[in-house]
Amino acid sequence: MRSVARLSSALRQRPVSFGLAAASLGLCSVLAGCSTDDGDDGDKAPAGFSTTSCLDFPAPCLNIAAGQEAKLQEESQLLGDGTTIVLGEGTFVLDNQVTIRQAKGVTLIGQGIDKTILNFGGMKVQANGVDVIGDDFRIEGLTIEDAKKDALRVEDSDGVTIRKVKVTWTAGPKTENGAYGLYPVKCVHVLVEDCEAWNASDAGLYVGQSRHVVVRNNLASGNVAGIEIENTQFADVYGNTATNNTAGLAVFDLPGNPVIGRDIHVHDNIIEANNMANFAPGGTVAEIPAGTGTFILASRRVQFDNNIYKDNVTVDIAILNGLAIEGKASKWRLANDKLVGDSSGLDLPSDATGVSNYRTSDILIRDNTHSGGGANIDGGKPGIKRQLGLLLSIVYGSTPVDSVVYDGWGESSFDAKDASKNTNDNRVCLKGNTGASVVNLHLDVVLPAALKGTFPKLEDLYRPAAPFAPYDCDAMQGGPIAAPTMPQLGQ
């Protein structure tokens, strides 16, 4: 066994023909426990590999110990399909990113969160920490620290599992930190579970321009945005805790991205005390007031249920049309031949050649609990400059902000007093929410006036009592949210 492992290792260290490489792998495959790692003695894990080692995986597999940083960076760029890299316990001090390209079925696994640490504090260039393109990729059981850009970026991959991974910037929340912690983008079949994301200057845990996604049982804290689901189709987001971020959990589309977000189910999460001062260097998230539990922007077919909202000092849930942040409808236009994914059945502004994704519609908010929110807009920051925070502070004064703020953009009829004179063209539904209150800001009229210095009074807005007619509905057009299809979960 040991001699075969050494033979395999030797073969990997020199150029070989395809035939010889295949022969060596064939020989390896008939011997149980065989590994391509030169540190494996065949029956006992090396020192520093007490949780897992190549003894637990089929060949090809490499054990790489802390202190072997050059080997990690070299081997990661040369991987064949189905290779596992097992990282030992300790800190890997890295001055450039770990790059994995195009190999299928790669696993990168450590000894556990806070046991195996990839530290990128000495990076000399602006780069990501771990940067991956490859189908059926799995990363598990490690911490990524102090990347200059994104801690973990996985792009253009089908079948992504991110499990028990912690990403952080060790100096705490700072504008100079990397933008994203966990960042799967343009991917299909994404599972993110049991992870932690800390101190990102944009989003701690982000899934964007992706399809068929499960995000569950994660912790996001100390980020500008804790968890973002952006331009994504068919996502199940549950069991997460978002606390001490600027904003806790957001679902939104941005203009220009070819995946039109839809069918997002957010349930059984804790979204608490997201009152961190905004430290984003710029971009959309720089406009988020501290104390925002959730914002839903330019979205459709989104359901939030059985979530706990507590002590978010600006607002628990804000429901906004995309034109509230990008007023040019042309920016939101997408040509039909550029669309990615399934946009069938969606109620979107469209013509024969394209659609626009700024409209927010079919939003179901039900059976959530609300407490302690809306009492200190943008954390009481003097001279609030962010549009939403400034508007709310002027309109509400010392009155706590309603737990659900709906902008009312595009409604065909509005009246501050009479429920029967308010339409619900966008099909925003609230049902069974404990401790909830709601306001229609009538923002498509109010915002242009506010930008000219004319602000409404609180009594000028529609603030219905429970059951919040005409928003007292509990179904959305097109039927219930469609669940993601996840082959790695047997679904």
N, C-alpha and C positions, 0 to 999 in steps of 0.2 A: 504493500500500500504506500509506504513512505517513498520507496524508490520510484513508483509511478508518478507520485506527486512531484518529485524532483525532476523527473523526465519531462513532465508537462510544463513545469516552470522553465526548464532550460529551453524547450522548444519555443516558448513565448518570448524569450530574450533575443532571438535571432530571426532574420527573415526566413520564412519557409514557404514552400509551394502549397497551393490549395490542397493538393492531394495528401501531403505529409501532415498538414494541420488537421485535415479530416480524419486521417488515420489515427492521430494521437487522441482526438476527441472520441473516436470510436472505441479505442482501447480503454479510455477513461470511463466510458459509459457503462462498461460491463463490470466495473469494480465498485462495490458499494462504498460510499463515503469519499470517493476520490475528489481531489481539489486541485486547481491549478496554482494554488498559493505555495510559495517556497517555504513558508513558515509552518505549514501543517504537518505534524508527524503522523497523521492518519488516525489516531485514536484519542488525542487529547488536545483541547483548545489551547492556543498560545496564551501567555500571560497578557492580561488586559482585554481578554475576550471572554469574560465569565458569563455574560448574558447570552451572546450568540457568536458563532464563528462559521467558517466554511464547512465545518462538520454538519451544520444544519441545512446546507443548501447543496443542490447538485452542481457539478461542474458545468460551465466554467465559473470559478469563484476565486476572489482574492481577499485575503486578510491583509489589511494595511493598518499598521500601528501608528499611534501618535508619535510625531517626530519624523515620519516618512512623508512629509508634505510634497516633496518633489515627485515621489512615486505616485501619490494620489493624483496630482495634476497631470502627470504624463499618462498614467493608465486610463484615466477618465476619458481622454480624447481618442483612445485606441480601442474602445470596447467593441466586442462583437455582440450579436444578438444573444439575449438570455443570460448575460453576465451579471453576477452579483458581486458588489464590493461591500465587504464588512469592515467597518471602521472600529478600531479599538477604543478603549476608554482613555480619556485625557483630552488635551487641547491641541488641535492642529492649527499652527500659526501660519497663515497663508497671506501672500502678498499679491495674489491674482485670483481670478474666479476659477471655480471648478466647472469645466465645460464638458457636457455630454451631448453628442450629436448623432442623430439618425439611427442609432442602434435600437432595436426593439427588445422589450422585455427586460430592461435593465432595472436592477434593484440596488439602492444605496441605503445601507442600514447601519445604524450605530448601536451602542450598548444601552441607550436610553437618553431621554431629555436630561440635560445637565450632567451626563456622564461622558458623552462624546460631544465635543464642542469644536465647531469650525469657526475660528476667529479671523476676521478680515480687517482688523483694525490697522494693519500695516500696509494696506493696499496703496499702490503708487499711482493707480489710474482710476478713473471713474468706471466702475464695472459692477456687475452683479456678484452675489456670493456664489450660489449654485445656479447654473444656467443650462437649461435642458431643452432639447427638441428630440422627441423619440416616443413612439407609441408604447403603451403598456409599461409606463414608468412608475416605479414605486420608490418612495423615500420615507424612512421611518426611524424613530428612535435617536434623535440628535438635536443639537442646538446650533443655530447659525447666528453669529454676532457681527455687528458693526460693518456690514457691507456698505460700500460707497453709494450704490444705487439700490436695487431690489435685493432682498435677502435670498429668496428662492423664486426664480422665474422659470416657468414651464410654458412653452409656446408651441402652437401648431401640433398638438399631440392628441392621440385618441387612446383613452384608457390611462388616467392619471390617478394615482393613490398617494395622498399626503397624509401620513398618520403619525401622531405623537412627535411632531416637530415643533420646536420652539424657535421663534425668530425675535431678535431684540437688538436694540442699540443701548449699550451699557451705560452711557452717560445720562440716560433719561431722555425725556421729550425735548428735542432741539430741532430748530429749523434746518440745521446742517445734516440731519439724519437722512438715510435713504428714504425714497418715496414709499415703497411697498414692502411689506413683510412677505407674506405668501401671495404669489402672483401667477396663478394659472390663467392664461389668456389665449383666445382663439383655439380652445380645446374642446373635445367631446368626451363625455363620460368621465366626469371629475368627481372624486371623493376626497373631501377634506374632513378629517375627524380627529378629535382628542389632541388638538394642537393649541399652541399659545402664540399670540402676536402682541409685541410690545413696542411702543415708542416710534412708530413709523410716521414720517412727516406728511404722508397722504393717507394710505389705508393699511391697516394691519393685516387684514385678511380680505383679499380681493379675488372675485371671479368675474372675468369680463369677456364679452364676445364669445361666449361658450354655450354649449348645449348639453343638456342632461347632466345635472349637477346635484350632488348631495353635500351639504355643509352641516356637520352635526357635532355637538359636544365639544365646542372649542371655547377658548377664552381670548377676548381681545380687550386690552387695557393700555391706556397711555398713548393712544394713537390719535391723529386728527379724526379720521373715520375708523371706527372699530372694524366693522364688517360691511363690505360693499358687494352688491350683486348688480352688475352693470351690463346692459345690452346682452342679457342672457335669457335663454329659453329653457323652460322645464327644469325648475330647481326646487328642491325640498331643503328648507333651512330650519333646523330645530335643535333644541337642547343646548344652545349656545348662551354664553354670558358676555355681554358687552357693558363694560363699566369703566368710568373714569377716562373716557375718550371725549373729544369735542362733540362728535355725533356717534351714536351707538351702532345703529344698523340701518343701512340705506339700500333702497331698490330704485334704480333709475336707468334711463337711457341718456346717452349724449349724442349730439348730432354727428353725422358722418360715418358712424360705425355700421357695417352691413348687416349685423344681427339685430333684428328688432325684438326687444325683450317681451316676454310673455310667460304666462303660467308659472308664477313664482308663489310658492306656499311657504309662509314664514310663521312658525308656530312653536309654542312651548319654550320660548326663550326668556331670559332675564335681561332687561335693558334698563340699567339703573345708574343714576348719578353720573351721567355723561356730561360733565361740566368743566372739562379741561380747557384751559385757554387755547385758542386756535394758534398753532405754531407753523402752519403750512407756509411754504415760501411763495406759493402762488397757485393758479389754477382754480377749478370749480370749488374744491374743498376749502379754499381760503375764504370763501363767502359764507361758510357755515357758522352761525352763532354758537358759542359755547352753550351747552345745556340742551342740545337737540337730541331727543331719543331716536327718532326715525324721520327720514324724509323719503317720500315716494314721488318721483319726478319723471315726467314723460314716460309713463308706464301704463300697462294694461294687463288685465286678468291677473291681479295680484290679491292674495288673501293673507291677512294677518289675523291669527286667532290664538287664544290661550297664552298670550305673552304677558309678562309682568313688567309694567312701566312704573318706575319709582324715582322720584327726586331728580328728574331732568328739568333744570331750572328755566329753560326757555319754552320748550314745547315737547310733548310726547310724540305726536305724529303730525307731520305737515304733508299735505297732499297738494302737489303743484304741477301745473302745466309746464311743458318745456319752454314755452314762449316767455315765461316769467324770468328765465335766466338768459335765454338767447332769443331776442325778439324778432329776428329775421327768419320768417318761415322757410325761405329758400335754403338756409343752412341745414335744415332738417330733411331736405328732400333726398330720397334714395332711388336710383334707377332700378327698375325691376330686374334687369339682368345682372345687377351687382349684389342682390340680396343673398344672404346665406341663411339656411335653415328654413323653418316652416312659418310662413306669415299668413297662411290661409285662415279665413274666417275672422280676421281682426278688423275692427271698426276704425279705419285710419283714413285721413284725408288722402285722396288718391286720384289719379287719372290713368289713362291707358298705358303710360310709360313708366310711372313711378308712384311712390308713396312718401308720406311724411310721418315721422314718428314723434312729433311733439305732444300729441294729445294724450291726456291721462284719462282712462276710462275703465269701467268694470273693476272697481276696487271694493273689496269686502273686508271690513274691520269688525270682528265679532269676538265676544267672550274674552276680551282682554281685561286686565285690571289696571287702574290708574290711581296713583297717589303721589302727593308732594310735588307736583310739577308746576312749571310756569310762573314761579314766584320771583325770579331774579334774572331778567332777560339778558342774555349774553354774559352771564355771570356778574351782572352789575357793572360791566365795563363802561367807564365814562366816555362820552363822545363816540357812541357806537356808529361805525361806518358801514357795516354790512346792511344791505337793503332790507332783508327780512327782519333782522334784529332792530334796526332803526324804526321801521314801520310799526312793529309790535310795541316797542317801547313808547312811542308817541300815542298810539291808539289806546293801549291798555293802562298806561300810567302805573299806578300801584295795584291795579286789579290783576290777579293771576290770569295768565293766558289760558284759554280753553285747551283741553288736552288734545283735541283733534282740530287742527286748523286746515280747512279746505279753501283753496283759493277761488273756487267757483268760476274758473276761467272757461268761457265758452257757453255758459248756461244762457238759455234764451230768455229767461225771465228771472227777475230778482226783486225782492221786497224785504225790507228790514223787519217787518212785523207779521205779515200774513203768510203762513206756510203755503196756502193754496196758490199764492202768486210766485212761488219759487219752483223752478223746474229742477229736475235731476237728469238732464240729458246725458251726463257723463256716467250715470249709474254708479254713484258712490254710495255704498251701503254701510250702515252701522247698526249692529244688533247685539244686545246682551252684554255690553261693556260696563263693568263695574267702576263707578267713580268717574265716568266719562262726561265731558261736555264738548260741544262742537260750535264752530263759527264758520260762516261763509264770508270770506274777506271781500268778495266781488272784485278780485284783484285786477282783472283786465280793465276795469274802469278806475279803480283806486290807485293802481301803480302809476299810470301816466300822470294823474293829477298830483300824486305825492312827489314825483320827480320834478314837478313845477312848484312844489312848496305848499300844496293844498292837501291836508290830511283829513281823513274822516274822523268822526267821533265814534266811540264804542257803540252808541245807540244807533248809528247809521248802518251797522252791520247786522246780518241775520244770525241770531244765536238762539236756536230753538231749544225748548226743553225736551226731555225724553218723552216719547221715543224718537225725537229728532226728525219728524216729517219735513221734507219728503225723502229723507235719507234712511227711513225705517224699512229697509228691504234686506233680504238675506240671500239673494241669488244673483248671478251674473249672466249676461248674455253669452250664449254658446255653451252653457253647462258648467259643471264643476272644474276646478283646476286639474289639468292633466299631470300625472306624476312622471318623473323622469324615468327613463329606461337605463338601467345600470348593469351591464353584463358582469362586472366584477363582484356584484352583489347577488347575482343570480336572478335579476329582474329583467 
